[in-house]
Amino acid sequence: MSIFVRLLSAAYIAGIFLLADSPMVSDVAPFNPYSLLHIPLYGILTLLLILSFPPQRKRFVNPTNSGNSTNSINSINPINPSNPSNYFVAGIIALVVAIADEIHQAYLPNRNASFIDVLLDLVGIICCILLTRRFEPQSVFSKVKDFLRGITYKKTIFY
């Protein structure tokens, strides 16, 4: 399922660039006087990028035979399925897309580049990262991430 999320992220990025000069932008402009739609646009992109990264892998050691490394298993940690560096990398990728989109808009006839738009994009990126980090340990967000990644956790019994 992570391949699906990666393809969805790539399609979303392509949509940002391809729809930059569409008539739909001018139709939405009256409802977006301060360019505030940049915040959810790049928040969604950041969420898709976060979900497209693989989960963090940790090594669990069998406590009854901790000296023997042949009994250890390499499985996905059900307590912390995400790697904290994935949030940083997803934020950087989303910020690079935001800057590239503004540079792209500078060359479009009906659009202009704006530093304020990049700042609003950054607000959306940071809000998404903070919200996902905040709600990650809770079951609803974890279940959504597990469903999208197609991960099934094996129960490990610790004695």
CORKA-V722171 format. One record per helix or strand of 3 or more residues. SS is the DSSP state (a for helix, b for strand). FROM is the first residue (numbers start at 1). TO is the last residue. If there is no record, write none. Layout:
<<SS | FROM | TO> <SS | FROM | TO>>
This chain:
<<a | 2 | 18> <a | 23 | 31> <a | 37 | 51> <b | 57 | 60> <a | 63 | 65> <a | 69 | 71> <b | 73 | 76> <a | 84 | 106> <a | 115 | 135> <a | 139 | 149>>
